[in-house]
């Protein structure tokens, strides 16, 4: 992500390539950009740039011919316009020919030349923004590089704010107090001062003064007495002052030429050699409470997030003779590749099948029976007959169970009843 030094280098680049160049016509925006349109059209104007912390301001100034009292044509700008840019994750400026226009050029300024050239604001990830007729953002503090005195006074006067209860590594990214400091700068500053990233910010800053004690002093020199080298105490004060390091370290990057946002610079080995902590092998890294990665060495401090882990994912080492791992990986990759193809072919087949109009075929009842008989084999017939027989047996059993059996009574036999009556009659006559 571009930080204060990179934005300052971008402003220097614009001033360098636009020196003496006249621009013309409207300012054009790409179709995909969601940033506001720049309503500025002029027959001839110049472009200059300035930076402040993490912002760059372009000034479009119309060129007026000497001694002409004529008013500007309708629709033509006659007053300067300021456009404030914030670079996001990947913004930068580039001057090219029309044929070499970058793919992600989202705002374009065209020159008034025979072989027309274009100054473009290029932003691959489209997190950047611009604001026509804009000013420096009021919520941002003074620039750590070029407004050093105001930067110190602003911070020391607000040390009682609650924000300074947070870890120092998180406060360093607060642009209200540290305008221009970003992720790689905070890691380098804390590493050089040997300050753990997760200690309260107030404990680190409360002993500092609004005025730098080393600002008006002569450069620190070394006194040699015999064989030993003695460094003055002023050097120790300079090295222990966090605010001074926030001013000094970004200027070192400016002198190096940036870390990758200067379009004319292709070799960044000097910047990589300058880094001592950020993304350097052997250093530790964890995510802070805002999800940003901080690089450090040694103890992180008491305010480190719980269950904090390094954002670097550990790669699984593939063991020799581990076919299960390789087979799973192959199957997974094959499925990931084959399934979309199968899905697309199935949908294409379904649509073509639905769109295909087939003629209706009507058959008589006898023909249908013949077709069914031809299609059903002998085995299926046998199984169907068996199933039908078993069903009839089951129905008979259920009927037997459902009909209740009648109890046999003695009255059912007629002979037994007549014998009983004759006996009764004989008893009565005997009496």
Order of alpha helices (4+ residues) and beta strands (2+ residues): alpha-beta-beta-beta-beta-beta-beta-beta-beta-beta-alpha-alpha-alpha-alpha-beta-beta-alpha-alpha-alpha-beta-beta-alpha-alpha-alpha-alpha
